[in-house]
Amino acid sequence: MRRAGLVVADTLSAVRAMARPGMTTAELDRVAADSIRAAGATPSFLGYHGYPATVCVSVNEEVVHGIPGSRVLLEGDVVSVDCGAIVDGWHGDSALTFVLGAADPADEALSRLTERAMWAGIAALAAADRVGAVGDAVEEVVETAEASVNGGRPYGIVQEYVGHGIGQSMHEPPEVLNYRTRDRGARVRPGLCVAVEPMITRGARFTQVLADDWTVVTDDGGRASHWEHTVAVLEGGLWVLTEHDGGAARLAELGVGVAALD
């Protein structure tokens, strides 16, 4: 899974480096396909329940599962890219969000908030008894975010799409919620591997699926951000399988150590 995770990390880095206004989302998909193929890996998404592309590219009000195609990226677009890869039957899964070119500060703040919430959720696993601690941590970060940056409106946490277990299948139990709930979820034990992936909106949390049966958009047209990492819980700490340094730098900021696999 570490090898698969590094393929995903390298692929997302390649896509981010190539993305610019005037490109189509299909061109970004080709960058990802070439990166995964060059690493000797297989895309997790292509053909999954009929999904027709290598990555998901979701733009602005699109939350997740955007199908790459003829859409031309514009200056100031909020772009989320979700990528999965398989190495020797094991999966890695990660996503990031960036704003192209001259950005609305509120959109930049949205992406930073979502990334920060993801890392808080990951860090919570270090001392957690149940995976519900992830949702507690994510919601706390979002609740304390400055609404003034978002035009005075609270942020929304999408609830229909959540994190998940991962291993020899891309989606396995347990579900990893991004919000507080009375159901504390599965126990956290060494050997657990999960994808932590909050999706945050600049408006209400409610979503709908477009006619392509894949692309999820916000009901109110508010822009959305999606960040994700695959995380292993080990005897000596955590290891973020889809981060080049295993998450050491970001987790250290939160007082959490890692148990290196490398």
N, C-alpha and C positions, 0 to 999 in steps of 0.2 A: 504493500500500500504506500510505503514511503516513495518507492520508485514511481508509482502512478501519480502520487501527489506532486512530485517534482516536475513531471511532464506537464501537469496542469498548470503549475506555477510558471513554468517557462512559456507555456502557450499564452497565458493571460498577459504576461509581460510583453510578448511579441505583438499581440493584438493591440495592447495599449500603445506601444511604441509606433505602430503603423497608423493608428486611427487619426483622421484629420477631416475637417469639413470638405465636402465634395465627394468623399468615398461613399459607396453603398454598403449597407449591412451585409450583403452577399460577399463583398470583397473582404470584409473582416472575417467572415466564415471561412473563406479560402485561406487566409493567413493561418487561422487556427488548424484547419485540416492539414496544411503542409507541415506545421510544427509538430503535430501529434504523429503524423506518418514518419517524419524524419527521425523521431525518437523511437521508432519501432513499436509504438503503442497503437491502441484502437480507441476511437471515440466512444464514450459511453452513451451519448445522446442519439447518434445517428441510427435511425430505425427503431428506437425505443418507443414502443406503443405506436409506431408509425411516424415518429418525429422525423422530418425530412432534412435536417441539417446537422452540422458538427457541434455548433454552439447555439445558445440562445442569446439574441441581441435585442434588448428591450430599451426603447427610447422614450424619454419624457414621461408621459402618463402611462406607458406600458410598464407593468410591475415586474413581470417574469414571463418566460416561455415565448418571447418574441421570436418569430421565424425570420431569419435573414432573407433578404430579397432585394428588390429594386429601390427601397427607401434610401434617399440620399441624406447623409448626415450634414447638419447645418451648424454654423457657429452658435455656441451656447446650448447645444443639445445635451441633455443628461442621458448618458449611455451606460447601461448595465450589461455586462457580459458574463454568462454562466457557462462553465466548461467542465466536462468530465472526461476521464481517460481510463483505460484498462491496461494493466500490465500483468501478464501471467494469470489472468482471471481475477485480479483484484482492482478495485476502483478507487479513484481520487475524484473529488468534487469541490469546486471553489467558484466564487463569483466576486466581481468588483464593479464599482461604479466610478465613472469619471465624467467631467464636464468638458466639452470641446471648446477650445479657444477662449474668447472673452466670455466669462461666466457671470451669471447673476449670483451675487454673493449668497443669496438665500439658497440657491441650488448647491453651491459648494458646501454650505453649512449642513445641508441635508445629507450629502454624501459622507461628510466627516462624522456627523451624528450617528449614522447607520453603522459606519465602521467602528466607532467607539463602542456602540451598543453590542456589536458582535464580539469585540475583544472582552468586554465585561462579562458577556455570557460564557465565553470560553474560560476565562479566569475562574468563574464561579464553579466550574467542574472540579477544580483542584481540591476543594474542601467539601464538595456536595455529597450528600447521602442519596439524593434523588435528582433526576434530570430536570425536575421542576425549578431547580435553582437557576437554570439558564434563563427561563422566562422572567423570574423575579429580577435578575440583574439587568436584562434588556429593558424591561419596563421602567425600572428605576432611572436608568440613563435617559430614556425618552421623556419621562415625566419631569425631570429636572432641567431639560433643555430650555433655553431661552426662547419663549414663544415670540418675543419681540423680533427675533431674527426671521421669523416666518410670518411677518405681517400681523403679529398678534394672535395668530391661530395656533392651537395645539397641533402637534404632529399626530399622525395615525400609525398604529401598528397593524399591519395586515395579519389577519387571523386564519384565513382559509388555507394558507400555504406556510408550512413550518419546516423545521429541521428534521433530521431522520438518522437512523442508524445506517451504516454503510460498511461494506466488506466485499464479499464475492457477488453481491448484488448492489446496484446503486442505491436502491431504497429498501431498507430493512427496518424492523422494529429496533429501538422505540421511536415514537414521535418525540421531537424536541420543540416544545412550544416557545414562542417569543413573547409571551405575556403571562401574567399571574393567573393561577387557577388553583382550586382546592385539590384537584388531582395532582399529587406530587410526582407522578410518573415512575418510570423504572428506576431501579437502584443503580448507582454509579459504582462500578467495580473495575479493577485493573483488567485490561483487555477490551473494554468498551470503546468502540469507534463510532463517532457521530459527526454529522455535518451540522454546524451551527450557522443559521442563515436568516437573520432578521431582514424584513422588508418594511421600510418606513416611508410614509407619504407626507406631503406638505398639506394635505387636506384630510378628509375623512378616510377611514380605513377600508371602506367598502369597495368591492371590486366586481367585475363581470368578465366573462370570457367572450372574445370576439367570434365572428362566424367561422374563422379558421379552426375553431375548437382547440386552440392552443394559447393564443396571446391573451394575457390577463391585463386589464386596464383598470384604472381607478374610475369609480362611478362619476366623480365630480370633475375629472380632468386634471386633478392635482398631480404634480410630478412625484416620481417615486425613486427610491434607491434600494439596492440589494447588495449585500456583502455576505460572503460565505467562506468558511474554511472547514476542512476535514481534520478532526482532532482525535488523537489516541490518548486514553487514560492508562497510565502505566504505574507500576509499583512505586517508582520514585518521583512521579509528577506527570505533567502533560507533555505531549509532543504534537505540534501542529504539522500534520503530514503534508499540507499544501503550501507551507511557508518555507522559504529557503533556509532560514535559521531556526526552523522548528518553533517559531514564535517567541524565541528567547528575549528579543529586545522589547517587544510590546508587552509581553507578560511580566517582564521585570519591572516595568513602569507601574504595574498593578500589584506588585509584591508576590508574584507567583513564579516558581522555578520550573525548569523543564528537565525531563529525563531523556537525554540525547540518545538517538538511535544511530547516529553517524559515527 
